[in-house]
């Protein structure tokens, strides 16, 4: 499995439709779960879907149409997971639903799907970051070609983990010394 990260800071928003356009007819190979998302809730009511508001679930053909008709829609955060068609919805929602906002396990290596039964995941965070990963490396390469300024997701996650470790070490050392406020106020 591999993935990539696209930073859309220069556009100040993230559009997920280009991911699915790059996938082409491979979108049809999966059923799709949208969870923990901001910015798309009202769109689903125009399409055939299942869901209770905390998630929306669509077939591959509906997903292709949904993305085609909402190319300019932006997403602030959320997770879109693709599942092989033989996996039943009740088996999918019996596990914890993937979430992006506030997920401390998001940027970890080695890469793993947020939902253990997923084959593909698209994760949007901080309005401008889009991560794509798939069990099929060829699919990752195909989609990554549509995002020319992408970076290797596992490499990014490894750097983020090191950064968090250094920050934790720094905070522990400060606490051992008595901390900033103790130094300041005695």
Beta strands, then each sheet from edge to edge (+ up, - down):
strand 1: 2-7
strand 2: 30-38
strand 3: 50-51
strand 4: 55-58
strand 5: 77-84
strand 6: 120-125
strand 7: 129-134
strand 8: 151-152
sheet 1: 3+ 4- 2+ 5- 6+ 7- 1+ 8-
end
